[in-house]
Amino acid sequence: MEKWRLIDLGLVEPLKAQTFYEAVASAIDKGSLNTIILCQPKNPYVCIGFHQELEREIDVEYCRINNLPIIRRAQGGGATYLDENQVFYQIVARRESLIIPSKIEDFFEKFLSVTVYVYRQLGLQAEFKALNDVIVNGRKISGNGAGQYGGNIVILVGNIILDLNYEVMARVLKVPDEKFRDKMAKSMRDWVTSLKKELGYIPDASKIKTLLIQGYEEILGIKLIPSKPTEEEEKIWEKEIKPKHLSKEWLYQEKEDKIDQERAVKIADGVKVVQADYKAGKLIRVTAELIGEKILNLTFSGDFFMLPESKLKDLEKKLKNLTLDKSRVLERIKAFYEENKVQTPGIKPEDFAEAVMKLKKLAEDYSPLIYPYTNHHDNRS
């Protein structure tokens, strides 16, 4: 039976609740025991996925006025509002552990069986829904994501939802107009639920944690050893993790040559900036500078997962200077998958290829002179 650490951080500041597991991952990579962290954020905040574009997804001004911190997590997925009405669980473990499946899809299913167990012990008919959801009566009741630290540490983060503030959840997101926001809020109420909504009351967080601990030990067959963060982990978080997440560079992760609303813009003869959205299992947004059908440079964003996340830049480089020919694009993307052993749950190489090939049609249909592009290009007539 494997022995794992159990760290209960309790109610903790949002940044620590969201990011302390990165310091734990660093410690595990150096030899510490595999670890499960439990905690709750003591104040509300907004969290965005690793690949998302902040100002396209979030109403930054609303968050500023209402003192809502915005934190970019190190995993993919979409933007969300979080507060003390979620109990977080964070699994941090070495890939070679016998408890950890090799495929990310199986990793989600195995560990989320514990989340299902918690809801069922509370009287709800919860079910796992691939890829990374737990549902009750067809409604989502747990949000989950996965990531990787270095080449050897895997991470799964998720929550037990005690209650939801649908109004604020809808308000923090960037939308075209208020009519759209109203529809979005209604959709959230229809398709996302909570313990309070299902049971009529909010169970005590301590009961939730007890059930999680039981589930991890009984279902996964591990022994949890109650522990506190080590001095080394606290030091890593204070000196490395915290400054990184507080930096503008990490939060904004600005990509060159992106546009905000227009889908195709002529820059000069034969040169265009084009942006395409492709909805597969997740959203893939691709922004590129083209000359004719040649990709001068390209960036991806969206709410998809890629393990490890840092490899996305390698995919972007792999497609640079390539002609927009579907077979060649797909061949290059498949080669990237094979060379880097990446996993993109819910997304296939073919989906990235389809997203890239949307650039070709949009470039052909562009509307000239709708966006005054003034970045590093020479704008002289």
Helices and strands as residue ranges (DSSP letters): E 2-12, H 14-29, E 35-41, E 45-48, H 54-57, H 60-65, E 70-72, E 80-82, E 86-94, H 104-121, E 126-129, E 133-136, E 139-142, E 144-149, E 153-161, H 166-171, H 178-191, H 195-199, H 205-220, E 222-227, H 231-236, I 237-241, H 242-246, H 248-252, E 264-268, E 271-279, E 283-291, E 294-302, G 309-311, H 312-319, H 326-340, H 349-364
